[in-house]
Amino acid sequence: MPTNFDHNHKLATRGQQVRLKSFGHSDGPRSTWSGIEPSSWQRVGTVKGIELDHNLTEMNGKGIQKYRILIDFGDGSTASILPCILKTV
């Protein structure tokens, strides 16, 4: 079954260095998506694993398994982020 990280398998590789993609905002590009993420998410993070997002997989209706990438940004917690907003470093 296809996944939402088929285009970039490195995103799902444990130990891979990643960061959030920059998105355009009215006040200019930022490295966070909505502006409410923890400031640690602006740093480079390390992939710790992946987890299947059962809700998004069921909702997409296209037979694509939707995964979240588990990231350690060094702040003592693990972030669960969709691969479409990550890039490898």
N, C-alpha and C positions, 0 to 999 in steps of 0.2 A: 504494500500500500504506500502511495506517495506521502511525503512529509513536507512540512513547511520550512525545512532546512536543506532540502535536496540540492538547492542551488549552491550551497556553501557548507559542505560537511565539516570544515574546520571549526565552525561555530559550535559543533557538538562534541568537540574533542577535549577531553579533560586536560587541564593545564594550559589550554590556548589563552592567550592574552586578548582581551576584547575591550571595546568602549562603546558607549552609546553614540549613534549617528547624530550629526547636527541637523536640526530642523529649522526652517525659516519661521520667524515670528515677526510680529509687527515692530518689535523693538530690536530686531536684528537676530542673526543666528545664535543659538545657544547649544550647548552639548547635552542638554536635557530635553526630554520630550514635552512635558507639560509645564515644567517650572516648579512642580511640587515634590519632585523626587528628592531624596536625601542628597546633600552636597557631595557625599562620598561617591555617588554614581557618576560624577564628572571625572573621576580618576579612571585609570586603566584597571580592569578587573581580571580575574582568573576564572575560567570555566571549571566548575566542580562537578557538573553532571547535567542530565536532562530529566524532564518529567513530562508525561503526557497530560495535556489539558483536556480532560474528558468533555467539559462543557463546550469549548470551542470546536473540538473535533465533531461533536454531535451537531452543533449549530451550522457548520460550514456547508453541509449538504452536498459536498463535492467528492467525498470519499478520501479526503486528505487528513492524515493524522496531524493534529496541531500540538506541537511541543513548546515548552518553555525551557529556556536555558538557565541553569542555576549558576549564579555568578557571585564570587567573593570579591567585594570592593575594598576589603581590609578594614571594615568598620565593625566586625564582630557578628554580622548577620549575613544571611544568604538571600540575594535578590533573585526573583523568578521573572525572567524577561523574555518576551517574544523575540525570535531571531530576526525578524524584519527590522528591528530598531537597533541591531548590533552590527558592528564591523570588527574585523580582526585587526590587530595591531602588528 
